[in-house]
């Protein structure tokens, strides 16, 4: 809950109970989202008077607007680190500049999902005393194992991850802590509001964003709780939407940023994760395990992770590269098979699943970094793609990119320097060095599992990332999907409800919720393609690559299969916009506050 505080200088929301407890239940999903319409009404009151914040009608939009010095889209590690660093500089230089962060999740952290083995390098720079300030980073890695799995056995191989000094964390909890630190510095955070539109002036410069309207019915009519969206104008706009951000992707195309950067397309993976509570005698806080091999075939890149957190909790997940070829492959079902492996099942038996979720991640690395600066702002964090694939870590690089962008924005606003300095500072930072040395690991696996292991071993142990050759990525993920006639359907075992579960059960554990009576945020560019192309050519692969059963082929009254879109199930993972073979699905933001309600992911 928030209350509105008016003063002669500004109006802002002060959070009262905006950060839910880690032990939150699924009941929170509905009760928390009931607050969204109240927040929207309070947000509108900022426009309504008594406020020192500049208000007007936007010349680029017909919506009323609030003006800030910096507008940030996304309250994740990158966005909050940018906001915090900017406000730190304001304090140091005695500058009075405003920062606003909008977040589509119902609460800060509600849409945050990651492994997560956390490297504290960027946090050390942002908050040198983070331990004394009680950051939720308190389970150091105590062991680091790497297995190659066959169907029934596990073979230990040398671990290349180097996790000494790292921590097992919940990223959604760390993000909530960052949100509190940002608000203490004067950052205004508005959860429950989805940025749906980029605003540009007559010079084609980005001037801010607009949030979508609330209270619109599925047929487009206005419901009783209708609230017009708001334009948030910024002298600088930073996009921190996470992997495959919808606004970020539009700007990357609009300004040809991919071509101006490293030039190659982005490649992705889908991560599926659960957090379990296990028996105390099986729990080893800080124990880390990664695997390669089974259940995936040798042509499909991916692997699993198993991290012992605190409080008898264990994070278990499977990451599947989305350039897999077989349209019958189902990442969700592969994850269920993984948990039944004889080396993994005993740990989970007798335990309880606390939460389920899924999210895509960037795997393009150095080769796929776009030029991150556009007229009026910059793209930061996973929206640009700074994940270090061999480390399986991107939080520290996302945070650092946000800090660098904040420093460039501050220098631009206070000293008249150019925002393009962000690109220069990025290339001279440890992010660039780290991603450069890691650049050949992911494309090495284009040749298959065992050639990839051999090439990456040479890269890691002999060349140490200094190869004279930079490998290219293969086809874009959607083009990698081959026709169904080349494969046989995969028969997956039925869930046993002990360690494997059906999607409906898992969705309940994600706290996912959308208002059913709203326009679908999943658009088909051509509504005839699913039945005319995807079904006959790819056997309706969208019904399998989605980890939330959003897409289903249902017989109509004549018995013909028709695509049904269950948008209310959406986990906001973005896999559909990446893997759809015809690129016919456009993912847009739903009404603010919808989606998953992660608390310990």
Order of alpha helices (4+ residues) and beta strands (2+ residues): beta-beta-alpha-beta-beta-alpha-beta-beta-alpha-beta-beta-beta-alpha-beta-beta-beta-beta-beta-beta-alpha-alpha-beta-beta-beta-beta-alpha-alpha-beta-beta-beta-alpha-alpha-alpha-alpha-alpha-alpha-alpha-beta-alpha-alpha-beta-beta-alpha-beta
